[in-house]
Amino acid sequence: MHDQRLDKLAEVLVNHSTKVQPGENVLIEAVDIPQEMVISLIRNIRKAGGVPMVTVKNSKIMRELIQGNDEKTVKLYGDYEAYRMDKIKAYMALRGSHNISEMSDVPDEAMRKYEEHWLKPVHFARRVPKTKWVVLRWPTPSMAQQAQKSTEAFEDFYFDVCTLDYSKMEQASRPLKKLMKKTDRVHILGKGTDLKFSIKDIPVQACAGTHNIPDGECFTAPVRDSVNGTIHFNTATLYRGTTFSDVNLRFENGKVVDASANNTKKINEILDADEGARYIGEFAIGFNPYITHPMLDILFDEKICGSFHFTPGNAYEDADNGNRSNIHWDMVMIQTPEFGGGEIYFDDKLIRKDGQFVLPELEVLNPENLK
């Protein structure tokens, strides 16, 4: 990797994503990433007048901490990190992964304790609603393997995606946000999919590099009890270290009443984690022009051009339908012709067909106009 690419990415994270201001405390959480990137971030934060703070984590060590501790100890970790998060104005997480299945054999009960007493109080209760935050994956050989690219080709792709003109994307996403805000009924059709729900009066957020890098989505949430019908997700999803494919969900009055996948037993165990896990907390339309194929990494897959995602579990406070859960599981369906096509209707009007926006005011979001 060339230093200039690291500096360019650091500038995006500091100046565009979190807009660091003089005197702000900024926490860098670095998981399995090169030291040079952390140093570049520290320097760019200082240049903006911010106060850099750093925590370095390792996936194998995190696995051991999560699976080996009793409830009291996990609460202590949560309390410690929550205290620190209360002092933070901006948060940057850069997460590498040498093994995407590192957490796959952590017992469900241990994972539940971690989510309840560590993840939820630190991230859902504090970081997401109260800080300027941005999260990104780091390109590793295992990630390149998932994307079925060479390490070098994947790094080139990664930096193209992560340093594109996000201010241009921000402008292009405004008409979609405006349309979603005044929409009541959504109808989605596709292979194995016939889904209806309302997004009436739920806030809408357009995302263009402020919270995730890469970015490119517009999200809201369905009215909690309005979802009816069936959906077949044509994209594999990785959750809690386990890969699920061929996911089918059937809804009645908002609730997942039937769920099947390649691992039907485990998907139902996760959806039974708490009452909110069988209701949807997010609906989002993806439009990053550089991301066209899934690679089992949700920060990339949920932004796939021509996709949407539908998320069992917790709703975000800035697009809230009232659903609360320790689960937030983004599941992706791609509607480009290569993946079987499909349509999205807003109030009976076709807005996207086979992954391409068809309304004139939304055509700015089609890939040929965003690159």
C-alpha positions as CSV (number, residue, x, y, z in Angstrom):
1,M,0.0,0.0,0.0
2,H,1.2,3.5,-0.8
3,D,1.3,6.1,2.0
4,Q,-0.6,8.6,-0.1
5,R,-3.6,6.3,-0.3
6,L,-3.6,6.0,3.5
7,D,-3.4,9.7,3.8
8,K,-6.2,10.3,1.3
9,L,-8.4,7.8,3.2
10,A,-7.5,9.4,6.5
11,E,-8.5,12.8,5.1
12,V,-11.9,11.5,4.1
13,L,-12.5,10.0,7.5
14,V,-11.4,13.1,9.4
15,N,-12.7,15.9,7.2
16,H,-15.8,14.4,5.5
17,S,-17.0,11.5,7.6
18,T,-16.6,12.9,11.1
19,K,-15.8,16.6,10.3
20,V,-13.5,16.8,13.3
21,Q,-13.4,20.3,15.0
22,P,-10.8,21.9,17.2
23,G,-10.8,20.5,20.8
24,E,-12.9,17.4,20.0
25,N,-11.9,14.0,21.5
26,V,-11.7,11.4,18.7
27,L,-11.4,7.7,19.5
28,I,-9.8,5.5,16.9
29,E,-10.6,1.8,17.4
30,A,-8.2,-0.2,15.4
31,V,-8.8,-4.0,14.9
32,D,-6.1,-5.9,13.0
33,I,-5.1,-3.0,10.8
34,P,-1.6,-1.6,9.9
35,Q,0.0,0.8,12.3
36,E,0.7,3.2,9.5
37,M,-3.0,3.8,8.9
38,V,-3.5,4.6,12.6
39,I,-0.6,7.0,12.6
40,S,-2.0,8.7,9.5
41,L,-5.3,9.2,11.3
42,I,-3.6,10.6,14.4
43,R,-1.8,13.1,12.3
44,N,-4.9,14.2,10.4
45,I,-6.9,14.5,13.6
46,R,-4.2,16.7,15.1
47,K,-4.1,18.8,11.9
48,A,-7.9,19.4,12.3
49,G,-7.3,20.4,15.9
50,G,-8.8,17.3,17.4
51,V,-7.5,15.1,20.3
52,P,-6.7,11.6,19.1
53,M,-7.3,8.6,21.4
54,V,-6.5,5.1,20.3
55,T,-7.5,1.6,21.3
56,V,-5.9,-1.4,19.5
57,K,-7.9,-4.6,19.4
58,N,-7.3,-8.1,18.0
59,S,-10.1,-10.5,16.8
60,K,-8.6,-13.6,18.4
61,I,-8.2,-11.9,21.7
62,M,-11.7,-10.5,21.5
63,R,-13.0,-14.0,20.9
64,E,-11.3,-15.3,24.0
65,L,-12.7,-12.4,26.1
66,I,-16.2,-12.9,24.9
67,Q,-16.4,-16.6,25.3
68,G,-14.4,-17.0,28.5
69,N,-15.9,-14.5,30.9
70,D,-18.8,-14.5,33.4
71,E,-21.6,-12.0,33.3
72,K,-20.0,-9.7,36.0
73,T,-16.7,-9.4,34.0
74,V,-18.5,-8.7,30.7
75,K,-20.5,-6.0,32.5
76,L,-17.2,-4.5,33.7
77,Y,-15.8,-4.3,30.2
78,G,-19.1,-2.7,29.1
79,D,-19.0,-0.2,31.9
80,Y,-15.4,0.7,31.2
81,E,-15.9,1.3,27.5
82,A,-19.2,3.1,28.1
83,Y,-17.5,5.5,30.4
84,R,-14.8,6.2,27.8
85,M,-17.5,6.6,25.0
86,D,-19.2,9.3,27.1
87,K,-16.0,11.4,26.8
88,I,-15.8,11.0,23.0
89,K,-17.2,13.4,20.3
90,A,-16.1,11.4,17.2
91,Y,-15.4,7.7,16.8
92,M,-13.6,5.9,14.0
93,A,-13.6,2.1,13.8
94,L,-11.2,0.4,11.3
95,R,-11.7,-3.3,11.4
96,G,-9.5,-5.8,9.7
97,S,-10.2,-9.5,9.8
98,H,-7.7,-12.3,9.2
99,N,-10.5,-14.9,9.7
100,I,-14.2,-13.9,9.1
101,S,-15.3,-17.0,11.0
102,E,-13.4,-16.1,14.2
103,M,-16.5,-15.8,16.2
104,S,-18.4,-18.8,14.7
105,D,-17.8,-21.2,17.7
106,V,-18.5,-18.7,20.5
107,P,-21.4,-20.2,22.4
108,D,-24.8,-18.4,21.9
109,E,-25.1,-17.7,25.6
110,A,-21.7,-16.0,25.7
111,M,-22.5,-14.0,22.6
112,R,-25.8,-12.9,24.2
113,K,-24.0,-11.7,27.3
114,Y,-21.5,-9.7,25.1
115,E,-24.4,-8.1,23.1
116,E,-26.5,-7.3,26.2
117,H,-23.8,-5.9,28.5
118,W,-21.0,-4.7,26.2
119,L,-22.1,-4.1,22.6
120,K,-25.5,-2.5,23.5
121,P,-24.5,0.0,26.2
122,V,-21.4,1.1,24.4
123,H,-22.5,1.2,20.8
124,F,-26.3,1.2,20.5
125,A,-26.9,3.4,23.6
126,R,-24.0,5.8,23.3
127,R,-21.8,5.7,20.2
128,V,-24.6,5.5,17.5
129,P,-26.9,8.2,18.9
130,K,-24.4,10.5,20.6
131,T,-21.2,10.7,18.6
132,K,-20.1,11.5,15.0
133,W,-19.1,8.0,14.0
134,V,-17.7,6.2,11.0
135,V,-17.0,2.5,10.6
136,L,-15.0,0.7,7.9
137,R,-13.4,-2.6,7.1
138,W,-9.8,-2.9,6.3
139,P,-8.6,-4.8,3.1
140,T,-7.0,-8.1,4.1
141,P,-6.0,-11.1,2.0
142,S,-9.0,-13.0,3.5
143,M,-11.3,-10.2,2.4
144,A,-9.8,-10.3,-1.1
145,Q,-10.5,-14.0,-1.1
146,Q,-14.1,-13.4,-0.2
147,A,-14.3,-10.9,-3.1
148,Q,-12.6,-13.5,-5.4
149,K,-9.9,-11.0,-6.3
150,S,-6.1,-11.0,-5.9
151,T,-4.8,-9.0,-2.9
152,E,-3.5,-6.3,-5.1
153,A,-6.6,-6.0,-7.3
154,F,-8.8,-5.9,-4.1
155,E,-6.7,-3.1,-2.6
156,D,-7.1,-1.1,-5.8
157,F,-10.9,-1.7,-5.7
158,Y,-11.0,-0.9,-2.0
159,F,-9.4,2.5,-2.2
160,D,-11.4,3.4,-5.3
161,V,-14.6,2.7,-3.4
162,C,-13.5,4.3,-0.1
163,T,-12.2,7.6,-1.5
164,L,-14.8,8.3,-4.2
165,D,-16.4,11.7,-4.4
166,Y,-18.8,11.4,-1.5
167,S,-20.0,15.0,-1.6
168,K,-21.3,14.3,-5.2
169,M,-23.1,11.3,-3.9
170,E,-24.5,13.3,-1.0
171,Q,-26.1,15.7,-3.5
172,A,-27.4,12.9,-5.8
173,S,-29.1,11.1,-2.9
174,R,-31.3,14.1,-1.9
175,P,-34.2,13.4,-4.4
176,L,-34.5,9.8,-3.2
177,K,-34.6,11.0,0.4
178,K,-37.2,13.5,-0.4
179,L,-39.4,10.9,-2.2
180,M,-39.0,8.3,0.6
181,K,-40.1,11.0,3.1
182,K,-43.4,11.5,1.4
183,T,-44.0,7.8,0.6
184,D,-46.6,5.6,2.4
185,R,-46.7,2.2,0.8
186,V,-43.8,0.2,-0.5
187,H,-44.2,-2.9,-2.7
188,I,-41.2,-5.1,-3.6
189,L,-41.3,-7.8,-6.2
190,G,-38.7,-10.3,-7.2
191,K,-37.8,-14.0,-7.5
192,G,-39.5,-15.6,-4.4
193,T,-40.4,-12.1,-3.2
194,D,-43.7,-10.3,-2.8
195,L,-43.4,-7.9,0.1
196,K,-45.6,-5.0,1.2
197,F,-45.2,-2.5,4.0
198,S,-45.6,1.2,5.0
199,I,-42.8,3.7,5.7
200,K,-45.3,6.6,6.4
201,D,-44.0,9.2,8.8
202,I,-40.7,7.3,9.6
203,P,-37.6,9.5,9.3
204,V,-35.3,8.9,6.3
205,Q,-31.5,9.2,6.2
206,A,-29.3,9.5,3.1
207,C,-25.8,8.1,3.7
208,A,-22.9,9.3,1.7
209,G,-19.7,8.7,3.7
210,T,-20.6,10.1,7.0
211,H,-21.1,6.9,9.0
212,N,-19.8,4.1,6.8
213,I,-17.0,3.9,4.3
214,P,-17.7,2.6,1.8
215,D,-21.2,4.2,1.6
216,G,-24.2,4.7,-0.7
217,E,-27.6,4.0,0.8
218,C,-30.8,5.7,1.8
219,F,-32.5,4.2,4.8
220,T,-35.7,4.3,6.8
221,A,-37.7,1.7,8.7
222,P,-41.1,0.1,8.0
223,V,-44.0,0.9,10.3
224,R,-43.4,-1.9,12.8
225,D,-46.5,-4.0,12.3
226,S,-47.1,-3.2,8.6
227,V,-44.9,-5.8,6.9
228,N,-46.7,-8.6,5.1
229,G,-45.6,-11.1,2.5
230,T,-42.5,-13.1,1.6
231,I,-38.9,-12.3,0.7
232,H,-36.1,-14.5,-0.6
233,F,-32.6,-13.0,-0.1
234,N,-30.3,-13.9,-3.0
235,T,-27.2,-12.8,-1.2
236,A,-25.4,-14.8,1.5
237,T,-25.1,-13.1,4.9
238,L,-22.5,-13.5,7.6
239,Y,-23.8,-13.1,11.2
240,R,-22.1,-14.0,14.4
241,G,-19.4,-15.8,12.4
242,T,-21.8,-18.1,10.6
243,T,-22.6,-17.8,6.9
244,F,-26.3,-18.1,5.9
245,S,-27.6,-18.5,2.4
246,D,-31.0,-19.0,0.7
247,V,-32.7,-17.1,3.5
248,N,-36.5,-17.0,3.2
249,L,-38.7,-14.9,5.5
250,R,-42.5,-14.8,5.7
251,F,-44.2,-11.9,7.5
252,E,-47.6,-11.4,9.1
253,N,-48.4,-8.0,10.5
254,G,-44.7,-7.1,10.9
255,K,-43.5,-10.3,12.5
256,V,-41.3,-13.0,10.9
257,V,-43.6,-16.0,11.3
258,D,-41.5,-18.4,9.2
259,A,-37.8,-18.3,8.6
260,S,-35.7,-20.8,6.7
261,A,-32.1,-20.9,5.3
262,N,-29.2,-23.3,4.7
263,N,-29.1,-23.4,8.5
264,T,-32.7,-23.1,9.5
265,K,-32.1,-24.1,13.2
266,K,-29.5,-21.4,13.8
267,I,-31.3,-18.6,12.0
268,N,-34.4,-19.2,14.2
269,E,-32.2,-19.3,17.3
270,I,-30.9,-15.8,16.4
271,L,-34.4,-14.5,15.6
272,D,-35.6,-15.8,18.9
273,A,-32.9,-13.8,20.8
274,D,-35.6,-11.3,22.0
275,E,-39.0,-10.0,21.0
276,G,-37.8,-7.4,18.6
277,A,-35.5,-9.7,16.6
278,R,-38.5,-11.0,14.5
279,Y,-39.5,-7.4,13.6
280,I,-37.8,-5.2,11.0
281,G,-35.7,-2.2,12.2
282,E,-34.4,-0.9,8.8
283,F,-35.2,-0.8,5.1
284,A,-32.6,0.7,2.9
285,I,-31.8,1.1,-0.8
286,G,-28.2,0.7,-1.9
287,F,-26.5,2.6,-4.8
288,N,-22.6,2.6,-4.6
289,P,-21.5,2.5,-8.3
290,Y,-18.3,0.5,-7.6
291,I,-19.9,-2.3,-5.6
292,T,-21.7,-4.7,-7.8
293,H,-21.1,-8.2,-6.3
294,P,-21.4,-9.6,-2.8
295,M,-18.4,-10.4,-0.8
296,L,-19.8,-11.5,2.6
297,D,-18.9,-8.2,4.2
298,I,-22.0,-6.3,5.2
299,L,-20.4,-2.8,5.1
300,F,-19.8,-3.5,1.3
301,D,-22.8,-5.8,0.5
302,E,-25.5,-3.4,1.9
303,K,-24.2,-0.7,-0.5
304,I,-24.4,-2.9,-3.6
305,C,-25.6,-0.9,-6.6
306,G,-29.2,-2.1,-7.4
307,S,-29.7,-3.7,-4.0
308,F,-31.9,-3.1,-1.0
309,H,-31.5,-4.5,2.5
310,F,-34.2,-5.4,5.1
311,T,-33.0,-5.7,8.7
312,P,-34.5,-7.9,11.4
313,G,-33.9,-6.3,14.8
314,N,-33.0,-2.9,16.3
315,A,-34.1,0.3,14.6
316,Y,-31.7,3.3,14.5
317,E,-32.8,6.3,16.6
318,D,-32.6,8.6,13.6
319,A,-35.0,6.5,11.6
320,D,-37.0,5.0,14.4
321,N,-40.1,2.7,14.2
322,G,-39.8,1.9,17.9
323,N,-38.4,-1.6,17.5
324,R,-35.8,-2.6,20.0
325,S,-33.5,-5.6,20.0
326,N,-29.9,-6.7,20.6
327,I,-30.0,-8.0,17.0
328,H,-29.4,-5.8,13.9
329,W,-29.0,-8.2,11.0
330,D,-28.8,-6.5,7.5
331,M,-30.0,-9.0,4.9
332,V,-29.4,-8.0,1.2
333,M,-31.3,-8.6,-2.0
334,I,-29.8,-7.6,-5.3
335,Q,-32.2,-6.8,-8.1
336,T,-29.9,-6.3,-11.1
337,P,-30.6,-8.6,-14.1
338,E,-27.6,-10.8,-13.3
339,F,-29.2,-11.6,-9.9
340,G,-32.8,-12.2,-11.2
341,G,-34.1,-8.6,-11.4
342,G,-37.0,-7.2,-9.5
343,E,-39.1,-4.0,-8.9
344,I,-39.6,-1.5,-6.2
345,Y,-42.9,0.5,-6.1
346,F,-43.6,3.6,-3.9
347,D,-47.4,4.2,-3.6
348,D,-48.0,2.0,-6.7
349,K,-45.4,4.0,-8.8
350,L,-42.4,2.1,-10.2
351,I,-39.2,3.7,-9.0
352,R,-36.6,1.1,-9.7
353,K,-36.6,-1.8,-12.1
354,D,-33.8,-4.5,-12.3
355,G,-31.6,-2.3,-10.2
356,Q,-31.9,0.9,-12.3
357,F,-33.8,4.0,-11.1
358,V,-36.5,4.8,-13.6
359,L,-37.9,8.1,-12.3
360,P,-36.2,11.1,-14.0
361,E,-35.3,12.8,-10.7
362,L,-33.6,9.6,-9.4
363,E,-31.5,8.8,-12.5
364,V,-28.6,10.8,-10.9
365,L,-28.2,7.7,-8.6
366,N,-27.6,5.2,-11.5
367,P,-24.0,4.0,-11.6
368,E,-23.1,5.8,-14.9
369,N,-23.9,9.1,-13.3
370,L,-22.2,8.5,-9.9
371,K,-18.8,7.3,-11.0
